[in-house]
């Protein structure tokens, strides 16, 4: 969360995809920006 430095919510990091039994079936890298409401400029 980068609100302190940029004023915008930004998340990034490693992710893993699990099946219904909790077994890892995939790996990835996720980047998300602006998923916390409107940004006032």
Biotite code that builds the C-alpha atoms (Angstrom):
import biotite.structure as struc

atoms = struc.array([
    struc.Atom([0.000, 0.000, 0.000], chain_id="A", res_id=1, res_name="UNK", atom_name="CA", element="C"),
    struc.Atom([1.699, 3.196, -1.170], chain_id="A", res_id=2, res_name="UNK", atom_name="CA", element="C"),
    struc.Atom([-0.803, 5.792, 0.077], chain_id="A", res_id=3, res_name="UNK", atom_name="CA", element="C"),
    struc.Atom([1.852, 7.429, 2.274], chain_id="A", res_id=4, res_name="UNK", atom_name="CA", element="C"),
    struc.Atom([4.184, 8.241, -0.614], chain_id="A", res_id=5, res_name="UNK", atom_name="CA", element="C"),
    struc.Atom([1.908, 8.644, -3.646], chain_id="A", res_id=6, res_name="UNK", atom_name="CA", element="C"),
    struc.Atom([-1.633, 9.009, -2.306], chain_id="A", res_id=7, res_name="UNK", atom_name="CA", element="C"),
    struc.Atom([-2.679, 6.014, -4.431], chain_id="A", res_id=8, res_name="UNK", atom_name="CA", element="C"),
    struc.Atom([-3.281, 2.452, -3.333], chain_id="A", res_id=9, res_name="UNK", atom_name="CA", element="C"),
    struc.Atom([-0.866, 0.155, -5.140], chain_id="A", res_id=10, res_name="UNK", atom_name="CA", element="C"),
    struc.Atom([-0.207, -3.492, -4.318], chain_id="A", res_id=11, res_name="UNK", atom_name="CA", element="C"),
    struc.Atom([2.262, -5.872, -5.914], chain_id="A", res_id=12, res_name="UNK", atom_name="CA", element="C"),
    struc.Atom([3.774, -9.208, -5.066], chain_id="A", res_id=13, res_name="UNK", atom_name="CA", element="C"),
    struc.Atom([4.056, -12.907, -5.632], chain_id="A", res_id=14, res_name="UNK", atom_name="CA", element="C"),
    struc.Atom([0.859, -14.921, -5.698], chain_id="A", res_id=15, res_name="UNK", atom_name="CA", element="C"),
    struc.Atom([-0.089, -18.557, -5.784], chain_id="A", res_id=16, res_name="UNK", atom_name="CA", element="C"),
    struc.Atom([-3.220, -20.248, -7.057], chain_id="A", res_id=17, res_name="UNK", atom_name="CA", element="C"),
    struc.Atom([-4.607, -23.069, -4.926], chain_id="A", res_id=18, res_name="UNK", atom_name="CA", element="C"),
    struc.Atom([-7.200, -25.640, -5.907], chain_id="A", res_id=19, res_name="UNK", atom_name="CA", element="C"),
    struc.Atom([-10.160, -26.603, -3.709], chain_id="A", res_id=20, res_name="UNK", atom_name="CA", element="C"),
    struc.Atom([-7.998, -29.063, -1.759], chain_id="A", res_id=21, res_name="UNK", atom_name="CA", element="C"),
    struc.Atom([-5.331, -26.437, -1.040], chain_id="A", res_id=22, res_name="UNK", atom_name="CA", element="C"),
    struc.Atom([-2.782, -27.796, -3.530], chain_id="A", res_id=23, res_name="UNK", atom_name="CA", element="C"),
    struc.Atom([-0.714, -25.240, -5.413], chain_id="A", res_id=24, res_name="UNK", atom_name="CA", element="C"),
    struc.Atom([-1.616, -25.302, -9.098], chain_id="A", res_id=25, res_name="UNK", atom_name="CA", element="C"),
    struc.Atom([-0.022, -22.050, -10.238], chain_id="A", res_id=26, res_name="UNK", atom_name="CA", element="C"),
    struc.Atom([2.333, -19.191, -9.430], chain_id="A", res_id=27, res_name="UNK", atom_name="CA", element="C"),
    struc.Atom([2.248, -15.594, -10.577], chain_id="A", res_id=28, res_name="UNK", atom_name="CA", element="C"),
    struc.Atom([3.031, -11.956, -9.933], chain_id="A", res_id=29, res_name="UNK", atom_name="CA", element="C"),
    struc.Atom([0.162, -9.548, -9.282], chain_id="A", res_id=30, res_name="UNK", atom_name="CA", element="C"),
    struc.Atom([0.079, -5.756, -9.613], chain_id="A", res_id=31, res_name="UNK", atom_name="CA", element="C"),
    struc.Atom([-3.053, -3.795, -8.673], chain_id="A", res_id=32, res_name="UNK", atom_name="CA", element="C"),
    struc.Atom([-3.577, -0.030, -8.753], chain_id="A", res_id=33, res_name="UNK", atom_name="CA", element="C"),
    struc.Atom([-6.541, 2.056, -7.635], chain_id="A", res_id=34, res_name="UNK", atom_name="CA", element="C"),
    struc.Atom([-8.806, -0.567, -6.095], chain_id="A", res_id=35, res_name="UNK", atom_name="CA", element="C"),
    struc.Atom([-9.819, 1.484, -3.055], chain_id="A", res_id=36, res_name="UNK", atom_name="CA", element="C"),
    struc.Atom([-12.223, 4.094, -4.351], chain_id="A", res_id=37, res_name="UNK", atom_name="CA", element="C"),
    struc.Atom([-11.886, 7.315, -6.308], chain_id="A", res_id=38, res_name="UNK", atom_name="CA", element="C"),
    struc.Atom([-8.591, 9.209, -6.502], chain_id="A", res_id=39, res_name="UNK", atom_name="CA", element="C"),
    struc.Atom([-8.804, 12.980, -5.949], chain_id="A", res_id=40, res_name="UNK", atom_name="CA", element="C"),
    struc.Atom([-6.188, 14.948, -7.877], chain_id="A", res_id=41, res_name="UNK", atom_name="CA", element="C"),
])
